[in-house]
Amino acid sequence: MDQPTVGILHPGSMGAAIAACAATNAAAVLWCETGRSTASQERAAQFGLTPVATLSDLLDRSDIVISLCPPAVAEDLARDVAAHRFTGVYVEANAVNPERTQRIAALLTPDATVVDGGVVGSPPIGGKTPTLYLSGPALATERIEALFMGTAVQTAVLGTEVGKASALKLAYASFQKTSRVLVALAVGMAHEHGVDQELIEIASRRTDSYLSEPQYVAKTAARAWRWGPELEEAADALEAVGLPPEMLRAAATTLARWNDVKDDGELTLTDALNRLAQP
């Protein structure tokens, strides 16, 4: 199979690293630099992505487009792509609920072929090997598998139904992200009463307890700006099948208290807990 040209929308921490892996089997990986932040420009340069001036340029040249952006803008981004009558393979890899994924697919078809994607794991750098779960038309998912063959991104096809990959991603995120929010609340309560070290000691007697690793609280705070909307999507997915969404919505509300420390790698546990205690 000929090497495809790939477009990435947009090179955030996950998107840029995923795009760099795709470059192994692609003719080129493009990104649209117009209107993007300095941080995005630096990431794109770091990972060797090729800049183009406009979204039209990217879509005209790309055989495959991978959408990895904050969940809140995923549908608007797909609408912009649909307006350009993109005719390649569109990988909707955002953490959105299955119903939104299907709406996005409806926006883009019949001009494009839509593959539902969900990334589980950390960005593929420093030895990390996330899995990109895929669902959608067989020929299209095979192209995405080939694109990441031999790279740090593993792929797994769940079938041909658009929405399955999104459902799996959000089911996992519901536990993974909410459990970290609960750690923050538990450690915060203990900290206020001067028993946080005792709490950690109790938790450390058990295996695989996030309570025994409170350093994750600061990391959670730095990622809250994108985890909160993801949990809102997961809550919508729960509600759609008749399950109670309140706990995930409450976790999203809690995460919103950290929205002003976006991607702050210097944040300490104490700083994170102090911000959590401020309404």
C-alpha positions in Angstrom: 0.0 0.0 0.0 1.3 3.5 -0.9 2.3 5.7 2.0 -0.5 8.1 2.8 -0.3 11.8 3.7 -1.7 12.3 7.2 -3.2 15.4 8.8 -3.3 15.9 12.5 -6.0 18.1 14.2 -4.3 19.3 16.4 -0.8 18.6 17.9 -1.5 18.7 21.6 0.6 16.5 23.9 -1.2 13.3 22.8 -1.9 14.4 19.2 1.7 15.4 18.4 3.1 12.1 19.8 0.6 10.1 17.9 1.3 12.0 14.7 5.0 11.4 15.1 4.4 7.6 15.3 2.2 7.9 12.2 5.1 9.5 10.4 6.9 6.2 10.4 4.6 4.8 7.7 3.3 8.1 6.1 4.7 10.1 3.3 4.2 13.2 5.5 2.3 14.4 8.5 0.7 17.8 8.2 -0.7 20.2 10.7 -2.3 23.6 10.4 -0.3 26.3 12.2 -2.7 29.2 11.7 -4.1 30.3 15.0 -2.3 27.7 17.1 -0.4 28.5 20.3 3.3 28.8 20.7 3.3 25.5 22.7 1.6 23.7 19.7 4.2 25.1 17.3 7.0 24.0 19.5 5.5 20.5 19.9 5.0 20.2 16.1 8.6 21.2 15.5 9.8 18.8 18.1 8.1 15.9 16.5 9.0 16.8 13.0 5.5 17.6 11.7 5.1 19.6 8.5 3.2 23.0 8.8 0.6 24.2 6.4 -1.1 27.6 6.3 -4.8 26.7 6.3 -7.2 23.8 7.1 -8.0 23.7 3.4 -4.4 23.0 2.6 -4.2 20.2 5.1 -7.5 18.6 3.9 -6.6 18.9 0.2 -3.3 17.1 0.7 -4.3 14.5 3.3 -5.5 11.0 2.7 -6.1 10.4 6.4 -7.0 13.0 9.0 -6.8 12.2 12.7 -8.8 14.4 15.1 -7.4 14.7 18.6 -8.7 17.8 20.3 -10.6 18.8 23.5 -14.0 17.0 23.5 -15.9 20.3 23.6 -14.7 21.3 20.1 -14.7 17.9 18.4 -18.0 18.4 16.7 -17.3 21.9 15.5 -14.0 20.7 14.1 -15.7 17.9 12.3 -18.2 20.4 10.9 -15.3 22.5 9.6 -13.8 19.5 7.9 -17.2 18.5 6.4 -17.6 22.0 5.0 -14.4 21.4 2.9 -15.9 18.1 1.5 -13.0 16.1 2.7 -13.0 12.7 1.0 -10.4 10.6 2.8 -10.4 8.7 6.1 -11.4 10.7 9.1 -10.3 9.2 12.5 -12.5 10.7 15.2 -10.2 9.9 18.1 -11.5 12.3 20.7 -13.0 11.3 24.1 -16.6 11.9 23.1 -19.6 9.8 23.8 -20.9 7.3 21.2 -23.9 9.4 20.2 -21.7 12.4 19.4 -19.3 10.1 17.5 -22.2 9.0 15.4 -23.4 12.6 14.8 -19.9 13.4 13.7 -19.9 10.5 11.3 -23.2 11.7 9.9 -21.7 15.1 9.3 -18.8 13.7 7.3 -20.4 10.9 5.3 -20.9 10.1 2.4 -17.9 12.2 1.3 -15.4 10.8 3.9 -15.0 7.4 5.6 -15.2 7.8 9.3 -13.3 5.6 11.8 -14.1 5.8 15.5 -11.0 5.9 17.6 -10.2 5.9 21.3 -6.7 6.2 22.8 -6.1 4.4 26.1 -2.8 5.1 27.8 -0.2 7.9 27.9 1.3 9.6 24.9 3.8 7.3 23.1 7.0 8.8 24.3 9.6 7.6 26.8 8.7 3.9 26.3 5.0 4.4 26.7 2.8 2.3 24.4 -0.8 3.4 24.3 -3.5 1.5 22.4 -5.6 3.1 19.7 -8.9 1.2 19.7 -10.7 1.4 16.4 -14.2 0.7 15.0 -15.6 1.4 11.6 -15.5 0.1 8.0 -13.0 -2.7 7.7 -10.9 -1.3 4.9 -10.5 2.0 6.7 -9.5 0.4 10.0 -7.0 -1.7 8.1 -5.4 1.4 6.8 -5.1 2.9 10.3 -3.6 -0.4 11.5 -1.0 -0.2 8.7 -0.3 3.4 9.5 0.8 2.5 13.1 2.4 -0.8 12.3 5.8 -1.2 14.0 5.4 2.0 16.1 4.8 2.6 19.8 1.0 3.0 19.1 -0.7 -0.4 19.3 -4.0 -0.8 17.5 -7.0 -3.0 18.2 -10.1 -3.2 16.0 -13.4 -3.7 17.9 -15.6 -4.2 14.8 -17.4 -2.2 12.2 -19.8 -0.2 14.3 -18.9 3.4 14.8 -19.3 4.2 18.5 -17.7 1.1 20.0 -14.2 2.6 20.4 -15.7 5.7 21.9 -17.7 3.7 24.4 -14.6 1.7 25.5 -12.5 4.8 25.9 -15.1 6.5 28.1 -15.9 3.4 30.1 -12.2 3.2 31.0 -11.9 7.0 31.6 -14.9 6.9 33.9 -12.9 4.8 36.3 -9.4 6.0 35.7 -10.1 9.7 36.0 -12.8 9.7 38.6 -10.7 7.5 40.9 -8.0 10.2 40.9 -10.6 12.9 41.7 -11.7 10.7 44.7 -8.0 10.5 45.8 -7.8 14.3 45.7 -10.9 14.6 47.9 -9.8 12.0 50.4 -6.2 13.4 50.7 -7.6 16.9 51.0 -10.0 16.0 53.8 -7.2 14.1 55.7 -4.8 17.0 55.1 -7.2 19.5 56.6 -7.3 17.4 59.8 -3.5 16.6 59.9 -3.9 12.9 59.2 -2.9 12.7 55.5 0.3 10.7 56.2 -1.8 8.2 58.2 -4.2 7.9 55.3 -1.4 7.2 52.8 0.0 4.6 55.2 -3.3 2.8 55.4 -3.7 2.9 51.6 -0.1 1.6 51.1 -1.0 -1.6 52.8 -3.2 -2.4 49.8 -2.0 -3.0 46.3 -2.9 -0.7 43.3 -4.3 2.1 45.5 -4.0 5.6 44.1 -4.3 6.8 47.7 -0.8 5.5 48.3 0.5 7.7 45.5 -0.8 11.2 46.2 1.6 12.7 43.7 -1.0 11.9 41.2 -3.2 14.7 42.6 -1.0 17.4 41.2 -0.9 15.6 37.8 -4.7 15.4 37.9 -5.0 19.1 38.6 -2.8 19.9 35.6 -4.9 17.8 33.3 -8.3 18.9 34.8 -9.0 21.3 31.9 -9.4 18.3 29.5 -10.4 15.6 31.9 -13.5 17.4 33.1 -15.1 17.7 29.6 -14.2 14.1 29.0 -16.1 13.0 32.1 -19.1 15.1 31.0 -19.0 13.1 27.8 -18.9 9.9 29.8 -21.8 11.1 32.0 -23.8 11.7 28.8 -22.9 8.2 27.7 -24.1 6.7 31.1 -27.4 8.7 30.9 -28.0 7.6 27.3 -28.2 4.0 28.5 -30.2 4.7 31.6 -27.4 4.7 34.1 -27.0 7.4 36.7 -24.5 10.1 35.5 -24.4 12.2 38.7 -21.0 10.9 40.1 -19.2 11.7 36.9 -20.8 15.1 36.6 -19.7 15.8 40.2 -16.2 14.7 39.4 -16.2 17.1 36.4 -17.4 19.9 38.6 -14.6 19.2 41.0 -12.0 19.1 38.2 -13.2 22.6 37.1 -11.7 24.1 40.2 -8.3 23.3 38.7 -9.0 24.8 35.2 -6.6 27.7 35.8 -3.5 25.4 36.2 -3.7 24.0 32.7 -0.7 21.7 32.0 1.3 23.2 35.0 4.1 20.8 35.4 5.5 22.6 38.5 2.3 22.3 40.6 2.8 20.7 44.0 0.4 18.5 46.0 -0.1 21.3 48.5 -0.8 23.9 45.7 -3.3 21.5 44.2 -5.1 20.8 47.5 -5.2 24.5 48.3 -6.9 25.3 44.9 -9.3 22.5 45.4 -10.4 24.0 48.7 -11.1 27.4 47.1 -14.6 27.7 45.6 
